Amino acid sequence: MEFPSFYGLNVWRARANMRVWTLFSLLLLLETGVVYSSSDYLVGLGSYDITGPAADVNMMGYANTGQTASGIHFRLRARAFIVAEPKGKRVVFVNLDACMASQIVKIKVIERLKARYGDLYTENNVAISGIHTHAGPGGYLQYVVYIITSFGFVHQSFDVIVDGIEKCIIQAHENLRPGSIFVNKGELLDAGVNRSPSAYLNNPAAERKKYEYNVDKEMTLLKFVDDEWGPVGSFNWFPTHGTSMSRTNSLISGDNKGVAARFMEDWFEKKGYEKTDSAKTEDGGLPRKISNIIPGLHNNKHELLEIATSFQSSPGRSASKTSSVSKRVRGAHRKDDKPRFVSAFCQSNCGDVSPNVLGAFCIDTGLPCDFNHSTCGGKNELCYSRGPGYPDEFESTRIIGERQFRKAVDLFNTVDEEIEGEVDFRHTYIDFSQLEVTISDEGDSEVVKTCPAAMGFAFAAGTTDGPGAFDFTQGDDKGNPFWKLVRDLLKTPTKEQIECHRPKPILLDTGEMKKPYDWAPSILPIQIIRIGQLVLLCVPGEFTTMAGRRLRDAVKTVLTSEEDFDFDEIYIVIAGLSNTYSQYVTTYEEYQVQRYEGASTLYGPHTLSAYIQEFKKLAVALINDEAVEAGPEPPDLLEKQIGLLPPVVVDGIPLGVNFGDVCADVPQNSTFKSGDMVAASFWSACPRNDLMTEGTFALVEFLQEKDDWIPAYDDDDFCLRYKWSRPYKLSSRSRATLEWRIPEGVTPGVYRFRHFGAAKGLFGSIHHFTASSSAFVVA
């Protein structure tokens, strides 16, 4: 038997007299993942679908009850890398196309990993971070305040994320091979602006003068290179919010970071690293695979129309559960012997950074919003920020995603600094509801405390990316008597709590609300991951620009005091929204202004100082090779969760119709070109019946031969949208509409749509079906 060479073992050359105990030891090493190699590191990457329910479930991020999923813009994924020393420690970093990480998700992922691998992967060396898209299904966090708008806990959202994280880590573990890691950084100037500049300006002028911009403009990228296969992936960190898609969008989307990852993975798969030094394809457009798999092109338009006319829409028919998986574009052409390239665009200190770079304007007058309060005539509901593709949110998403993608390709292609040094980590839990913090100022010191969690009035005002409702405004440090009365019906904050949070007027005293279970977290994880000269600070929230800078500087001061960190440059990166979620972290000065970010800083004005104090302790333990206390364990509230989302009862169709039948076909004898939108609709069923994980609800197929249809685009492509709708809320009937915006550089030929779905019968049985539209020509 030939064992994979990526374990550094060449068993087929073993001599015939090799002893039994040697073979046993070899197999044991392979099974446990403890391998020995001459390389400094073992590197493995993995990726798995976490798209979740594409119907009925509230989106996580904007807290807008009217924003429920009704289709897919493109799919969400969990992407992981593992870096291990051949004879030493290892770390795992998982990047989620989700709004944020979740404490209960990590608890259950670690339970599964321990069951599979023992103590190889634990809460200490595994980090899980979210990209902060506001267009993913909610209901997967365990604290009440984060699942109110999703009508409580949604097990389907939770399960698919836990499953996907576990599977992507398994992939990364199985892909572990000797390799190298490289690091690069560079400025990206046009992908983020400060959405709370009045709060930023409250920071000391001397501190602000140290920085050219009021947001961080630097992207840091890791490039992973397999000793045999060459580049196998890249992860980068850059701060900008996942709010290019608006609060009214209903299509599941990874927003700008998700699309950047899709673009980069497709770019690498199409071009191959050795054959390109540019992020542009030969036709000037974004990467596409189809030209590689089609041997020839049709150029006669009349001939193409005649061929297309012979393919009319097919009636709905039964399909296997796995048929959509086998048809998906990126699954069909993977090389079995080489891991697929994995690229992740991770979040950093994005707390006050908006991707809507044109600024905030009043929708009634077109004038800029009020600078201090982001209002229009005193109303915050009229103030919206604009992305670079305004008024098209899909175009804004594409532009900001493409800007990150092109910067990442540039860093990827020009990297020359290799990571070297040990792999290490530190992790602890801290009770942020009552933490004593020592603050020093010009030789004097003072002991202050954090507070039990609470949210201010300006939290309800929202941001310019997604304003709130009623009469809340940003910058409110007084509150409103009416809303205080409403607040007191839920929980009246104590005088001590009010004083602790001052000048924040408390709207929701979430840290002291315990019915039916905890409304907000008190115990938070903090974590440092070291890979050579790269140090990741995994924080469970959204740090503003200046808050992140202060944390990085504090940790850097500790690390550079030791000879172990004698590098030309240390890369200290904040990995935001990691391991759990606790909203925002501002500086003390920004907190005084009480814009949205300050009102959402849960543990009071000294929250940042608490983080700095505790991260410095972790950094000292890291450089001195000292253990740290585990700290108090966070609660596991899974058994207490309440979910009020109604289940799918039954799917229905009109008499004489099959599931999958076309109800609105592509126009007959149609010819389209790049930039056109083509659409077809099918009688369908609720997508919650089968999430089509690692599959697809939608395909654009290309006619390669006389009757050989091959997948060209699926619902993981930016250009193809799967929209699901029902005529009214309680209707059992529904439609699926597939919309294809034909991209630049598309291969001319004959195309058609194909839809996959799953219908629920009266007694709970699931019937999978598929159907296709009439064919059409793209010239």
N, C-alpha and C positions, 0 to 999 in steps of 0.2 A: 504494500500500500504506500502511496506517495502522500506524505503530509505536506501541508501548505508551507512554502518557504518563508512566509512572513513570520513564522515563529523562530526563525534563525536556526532551524533544524533540518538536516538533509537526511532523512531516515533511509531513503532508498540506497544510499551508499554504505549503510551499516554492514559490517562484516557478518558472515553467516554464524560465527561463534559468539555474537553479542549475547550477553547473559540476560536472563529473564528479568532480573531486578532493574537493569538499565532500561529495558523497554517499559517496565511498569513506571519507573520514575519519569520517563519521557512523556508517557500518556498523562500522568498526573499533572505535569507542568502545563501541558496543552489544555487540560480541562480547567485548571484554576486560573489560567491567564498569566501565571508567573513565568516569564520567559527571559532568556539571557541572550544578549546580542552585543556586538562591538559598537553599535550606534549608541549615542548619548540618550536617545529617547525612543520609546515606542509610541506610535501615533495611530489613532483610529477615529474615523468619523462615521456618523449615521444620520438618517433622516426618516421621518415617518409622518403620515397624514394625521392631523388633529382637527379637521375642519368642523366637525360637530353638526348639530341640527340646523338645517337651512330653512326652517319654518317655525313660526309662532314664538320663538324664544327671543327675549329682549337682548339687545346688543349691550355689551359691557363697555362703559367708558363715559358716555354723555349723561347717564342717568335720566334718559328720556323715555318715559313709559310708552310713547307712541312709536319708538324705533324698534320694531321687531323684525327678525330675519324673514326674508321671503326670496331666497335664492343665493347664488354664488357669483361673486365677481371673479375671484380666483381662490384656490384652496390655501388652507393654513397648514403649516408644518412645524414639527419639533425637530430641531437640528442639534446634534451633540458632537463634541470632540472629547476624546480621552488622551491625556498625555501621561506617560508612565516612565519612570526610570527602570531600566532592565532589572535592577536588583533592589529597587527602592520603592518610593511612594508614587502614587498616581492621583490625578485629579480629573474630574468630569465637569464640563460646562455645557449646559443645555440652553438653547435659545428658542423661545416659544413665539410663534406667530399668534400671540394672545395679548390681552390688555396688560396683564401682569402675572407674576407667579402667585401661587396660592399656598398657604400653610398646610391645609388639609391635603392638597395635591402632593406636596413634597413628602408629607408623613406617609402617605399610602405608596408613593413611588419607592421610598426607602424600604418600606416593609417588603415590597416585592423583590427589590434588589438583594436584600438580606436573605430572603428565602432561596434565591437563585445562586448567589455568589458568597454567602456568608458575610464576613466583615470586610470584603474587598471594597465595597462601595457603601458609604455611610453618609449621614447628614453632614459630617465634617468635611468630606472631600468631594461632595456633589453640590453643584450650584445650579439653580434653575432661574432663568431670567426671562422677562417678557418684553416684547418690542413696543408695547403700548398702543397697538391698533385699537381704535374705538369701533371696529366693525366686526367683532367676533362674538359668538354667542356667550351670554353671561350665565350666572347661576352656579359657578364652580368654586366660589370662595365660601368659607364657613361662617363668616361673621355677618350678622343681620343687616347692617347698614349697606353692605355691598350686594345684597341679593333682594332688596325690597322691590326694585323695578322689574326683576325677572320672576316675580311671584314666588319667591323662595328659591330653594335649592333645585337645580336641574341635573338629575343624575346622568342624563345622556351627555350633557356638556362636560361634566366631571369625568365620566368614565372614558370618553374618547381622548381626553388630555392625558390622564394617567396611563392609559394603554399606549398612547403614542410616545410619551416620554420613555416608558420602559422599553419599548421596541427600538427606539432610536439609540438608546444606550446599549442594548444588546447588539445591535448592528455595529456600533463603534467598538465594542469589546471584541467582537468576532473579527473585525477588520484591523485589530492591533498588529502593526508591523514596524520593523525598524525604520526610522525616518528622521527628518530634520524639521526644524521650525524656524521661520524667519519673521522679522518684525520690521514694520515701516510706519511712518506717519506723515501726514501732509494736511494742508489747509483746504477746506471746502467752504467757500465764502457765501454761496447763494442758496443754502438749503435750510436756513433757520434765522428767525429774528426774535428779539425779546418782546414778549407779549405783555409784560408788566414793567416797562421801563421806568415808571415813576417809583416803583419799589426798589429797583436796582440803583437808582440815583440816591436813595437814602443810605447806601453803603458809604463808608468814609471816602472822601475824595482822594486821599493819598493811596488808598487801596485800589480804587478804580483806575488811577493813572498807571498802574503797573500793567494794565491790559489794553490792547488796542480796540477790542470789541466788547460789547455788553452781553455777548453769548460766546461760548466756546466754538471755535471753527475747526478744530483739529480732529481728524479721523485717524485712529490707530488700527492697524491691520496685522493679523497673524496669517502667515502662509504655511500650510502643511505640505511637506514633500515626502513621499514614500521613497525609500531607497531604490526600489525596483521600478515602480510605476510613475515616478515623478509627482507633480502636484496633484493632490487629492482633495484640497479644500482650502477655504479661507474664512476667518471670522474677523469682523471689524466692529468697532464701537464708535458711535458718533451721536451727539445729542440733537434730536429734533422730535417733536411730538408726532404721534400717529393720528393726526387729525386733518389730513388732506381730504379725507372723506368726511362729509358733513354729518350733523346730528339727525338729518332726515334720511340718510342713506339706509337701505334695507338689504343690501347685498353683502354677504360675508366677504371680507377683504382683509388682506394683510397690510393694507394702506401702503405708504411710500416705502417702508423698509421691507415689507413682504414682496413688493414688486421688484425692488432692487435685487433681492436674493434670487427671484425667478429669472430676471434678466441675466444675472451673472452666471448662474448655473447653466442656462441655455447657451450663453456665449461660449463658455468653456467646452461644453459638450459638442457644439457645432464646429468650432474652429480648431480645437485642440491647442493646448498651450504652446507647443513648439512651433506652430505655424502662424502665430499672430503676435503682433505688438500693438494692437489697437483694439478698442472696444467697438469699432464699427465693422459691419459686415461689408462684403464687396459691393453690395447694392446701396450702402449708406444707411440702412435701416437697423433696427434691433435684431438680435440673433434669431434665426429660425432653422429648424431642422429639416424641413420637408425637401429642400433642394438636394439634400444628401441622399435621400432614399428613393427618389424618383429618377429613373434612368433617362427619360426623355421628356420633351415638352410638346404639347400640341400648339400649333400656331395658326391653324385655319379656323377662324371664328365660326363660319357656317358649318363646318364639320363638327365642331364642338357642340353647337346648338342642336344639331341633329342627334348627336349621341346623348346629350342631356335629356332631350324629349323622350327618349326611349326608357328613361328611368323615372317612373311616376312614384308617388308616395306609397309606401307599403303599409298595410294595416298592422295594428298592434299584434304582437305575438308573444308567446311565453319565452322567457330567457332564463338562463341559469343565474344563480346568485353571484357567481364570479365573472360573468360575461363582461361587465363594465371594467373590471380590473384588467382583464386580458386585452381589452381594447384601448386602454389609456395610452396616451402618446409616450410618456416618459418611461412607462413600464415595458413597452413593447420592444424597445431597441437597446436595452441595457446589456452591456457585456457581462456575462456571468462571472468571469474570472477577474474583473477589476471593479473596485468599488466606484459607485457613481460620485462624481464631484459634488461636494457639499459646500455651500456658501451661506453664511449667516450675517445679517446686518443687525447688530445688537444695539440696545439702548444704553444711554449714559445719563449724565445729569441734565435731563431735558425739562426740568420742572417749569421753567419760564420761557421755554423755547418753542416757537410756533413754526410750522412749515409754510404757513400762509404769509409769504414774504412780501406781498404787496401792501400789507398794513390793514388796519381796521377802519371801516367806513360805515356811515349810517345808511341803512337801506332805504330810508324815506327821502333823504336829501342828497346822498352821494358824498357828503362832506366827511372829513375825518371825525372819529369819535372823540369825546372828551378825554383828554390825556390822563387825568388822575383817576377817573371813575369808569371809563369806557362806557359812557352813556350817550344817548342821543335825545336831547330835550329832557334829560333826567331819567330816561328809560333805557335799561341795559338790553332789553329784548331786541332793540333795533340795531345794535352794534355787532357787526360781523366782520371777521378778517377775511382777506381774499388771497387765494393761492395764485400761483403764476399762470394757471390755466383758466382763471376766472372768466365766465361763470360756470365752467365745466369742471366739476370736482374730480371726474375721472382723468381729465387732462392734467389737472394740478397734481394728482397722485402720480401719474406717469412721469411728469417733469421732475418732481422732487425725488422720486425713486431713481430716475435715470441719472440725475446729478450725483447721487450717492454711488450708483453703480459705476459710473465712469471714473470717479475718483478712486474707487476701490480697485478697478482694473489698472489704473495708473500706478497705484501703490504696489499692486500685485506684480506688475511687470518690471518695476524698477527696484524692488527690494534687494538689498545685498547684506543686511546685518542679520547674522544668525543668532538665534537664542542659544545661550549656554549657561549652565549652572543648574542648581538642584531644583527639584519639584517639592513643594511643601504647601501647607495649608494650616489655618487656624479658624476655629468656629466656636461661637458661644451664644447662649441666649441671655438676654438682658430684659429685666422688667422695667420698661420705660415709664410706668405710671408713678413711680416713686423713687427715682434715681437721684442720688446726691451727686452734684457736679461741682468741681472746684474750678473757679474761673480766676485767672491771673491777669492783672493789668498793671503794667509798669511797676512790678515788684510787689504789689498788693494782691491779696487773694481773698476770694469770697466763696462761700459754699451756698449754692442754690439748689433747687430741686426741679425735676420735671413734674408734670401733672398727669392725672388720669385723662384719657383721650377726650377731646371735645372739638366740635366744629363750629366755626364762627358764622355770622350772618352772611358775610361775603362769599362763603362757600356756595350758598344757594343762588348767588348771582351768576355763577358759571364764569366762563372766560370769553374772550373774543372769538375763540375757535368754536364755542358752543355756548351761547348765553343762556342763563336760566330764565325763570318766569316770575310773575308777580312784580313786586316793587323792591326787590333786593338789588343792591348795587355793590360793586367792588369799592374798597376803601372805606367801608362802613365800620367805624370803631365805637358806635353808640348802640346800634340795634333799634328795634321797633317795638313799641308797647303791645301792639296786636299780636305780633309773631312771638313775643315773649310769653304771652298768655297761652298761645297754642303750644309752645314749647313746654310750659309747665304742666300741661295735661299729660305729657309723656314722662318727663322727669325734670324736677326743679333743681338746678345746680345749687350746691351749698355756697355759702359765702367764701369758704376756703378755696373752692374750685373757681369761683369767679375771680378772686384775687390772684390765684396762681396763673390764670390764662390772660390776665390783663395785659394789653388793651383790647384783647379779643372779646367781643360780646358773644356769649355762648348761645348758639341756636339749638344744637343737639348735644346733650351731655352723654355722648356715646360710651365713654369709658366707664360710666357708672350705671349704665342701662343693662340689665341682665335677664330680661324676660322677652321671649321664651328661653333665650340663651344669650351669650355675649354679643353685644352690638359692634364692638370694635376690639382689636387686639391690644393686649398690654405687654405680652412677652414677645420680643422680636429677635430674630437671628441676625447676627453680623458675622461676616466671613471674609478672610483674606486668602486668596489663592496666589501662589508664586510659581512661575515657570521661568527660571533663569532671571533675566533682567526685567521681565514683565510681572507686574503686581496688579491683580484684580481686587478691587474693593467692592464686595457684593453687598449692596444696601437694599433694604426692604421698602423703598419708597422712591419718590421723585424729588431729587435734590435740585434746587435752582442753580443757576450758573455759578454765582459767587459762593454759595454753600458748598458746591462740589470743589471749587478751587481751594477753599480753606481746608477741606478734608484731605485733599490730595497733598497739599503743602505740609500739613501736620504729619502725615504718614511718611512723606519723603524725608522730612527732617529726622525722624527716628531711624529710618533705614540707612540713610547716608552717613550716619554716625558710626557705622560698623564696616570693617574691612571686607566682610562677606559680600557687600554690595558695592564693590569697587569696579563699577562699570563706567564706560564713557558716558552712558545715559541710562537712566532708569525710567521705564515706562510704567507710570502709575495711572490706572484706568478705573473709572467708576463704572460698575455694572449695575445699572439701575433696575428697580422693580424686581428684585431678586428674592427668591425663597418664600416671601410672604408679601403682603401689601399693607402699608400704613400711611398712605397718602403722601403729603408733601413735607419737605424740609427746607425752610428758608433760613437766611441769616437772622440774627437778633434785630438788626436794623430794618430789614425787609418786613419782618413780623410786625413792627410798629405801624406800618402803613396799612396793613390788613386788606390787601387785595386778595384775590381768590387763593393764591398760593399760601399766603400767611394765615388766612382763615382756615385752611386745610392742613396746617401744621399741627398735628393732633396733640402733642405733649407739651405745648406751651412755648414761651419765648426762648427757652434754653435747650430746645431739642437738638439743634446743631452742635452746641457745646458738649452735650451728652454723647453724641456720636463720635466727635473728635476725641474725647477722653477715652472712650472704650476701644476705638480703633487703634489708638496709640498703644494701649495695653496689649492688643493682639499683635501689633507690629513688634513690640519689645519681645514678646514671647516667641515670635517667629525668628528673629535674628539671634536670640539666645538659646534657641532650641529647647524652649520650656513648654510644658503642658499648660493648658488653660482649663479652668473649671467649665463644665458643661453648662452650668446655669440652670434656672428653672425651666422645666419642660412646658411648651405651649399645650393648650388643651386639644384633644381630639374630639371634635363636636359632630362627627359624621352621623352618629346614631341619633342625634338630637335634631337633625335637619328636617325642616318642613318644606314641602314642595306643593304648590297650588296650581301648577300648570296642568290643564286637563290633558289626558292622553288622547291619542288618535283612536276614535271609536270604530269608524268604518269609512272606506273610500267608495265613492259612487261615480257612475257615468250615465249619460242619457241612454234610453232604450235604443238598441240597434248599433251601439258603439262599443268598440273594444278599448281597454286601457292601452294607450299609446297611439291611437288613431290621430291623424293630423286633423286639426280643426281650423287652422289658418295656414295655408301652404305658401311656399315661395311662388311668386307670379310665374305663370308658364312662359316659356321661351325668353327667360330673363338672362341678361348679361350684366355683370357688375365689374367694378374696377376698384383698385386700392382707394381706401377712404370711404367707400360706400358701406351702409349698414344693411345687412340681409337678416331676415327673421322668419321663423316658422313657429307655430304653436301646436301643442299636442294635448289631447285629453290625458291627464296624468293623475298622480296620487301624492299624498303628503310625503315629503322627503324625510320626515322623522321615522318612517317605517324602516328605512335602511339608509344609513349615512353614506353609503358607497365609499367607505374608507379605502384609500388607495385605489379607488376606481373613479368613475365619472358619471354625472347625470347627462352630460352633453358632449357631443362630438361633432366636429366638422370632418367629413371623410373626403378623400381625394380618389378619383378614379384613375388607377394606375394602368390597368389593362382593360380588356373587354368588360369584365365584370368583377374585377379585383379592387375592392374599396379598402383603402388603408387609412388609418387615423392620422389626421394632420394637426388638428387643434382640439383641446378638450377643456373642461371647466377649470383647469389649472393654468390656462393661458389668459393673459391680460385682455386680449382682444375678443374673447368669447364669454358672453354672460348668460347665465342660467337664471331665469326669473320664474318664480312660482306664485300663483295667485288663485284665489277662490272668489266666487261672485259675492259672497257675503260671509261673515265671520263663522257662522255655525254650519255652513254648507259642507256636504260631504264631497261635492264635486270640485275639481281643481284643474288648472291648466299649467303647463310648462311652456314657456316661451324662450327660445334660443335666439340670441342676437349676436351676430358676428360683424364686428367692425373690421373690414378687410384691411390687413396691415400693408405697409409699404414693402415692396419687394416680394410679394406673394407669387408663388409659382402659378402661371396661367394653366387653366384646365377646367375639368368638370368636377363639381363639388356637390355635396348634399349634407343635410343635418341628420344626426341620429340621436335619439333620446332613450335613456335608460331610466326605469322607475320601479317602484315596488308598491303594490296596493294591499291594503289590509281588508280582509274579509270580515263578515259579520261575526264569525266565531274566532277571530284572531289570527287566522292563517295569513301568510304573506305570499303574494303572487308577484314574481318578478316579470317584467315585460320590456320590450324594446320595439322601436319603429323608426322609420326614416322618412324624411321629406322627399319631395320631388327634387331632381337634380337641377343644377343651374351652372352657368358658365362664369368664370372669372377670367377676364382677358387682360 
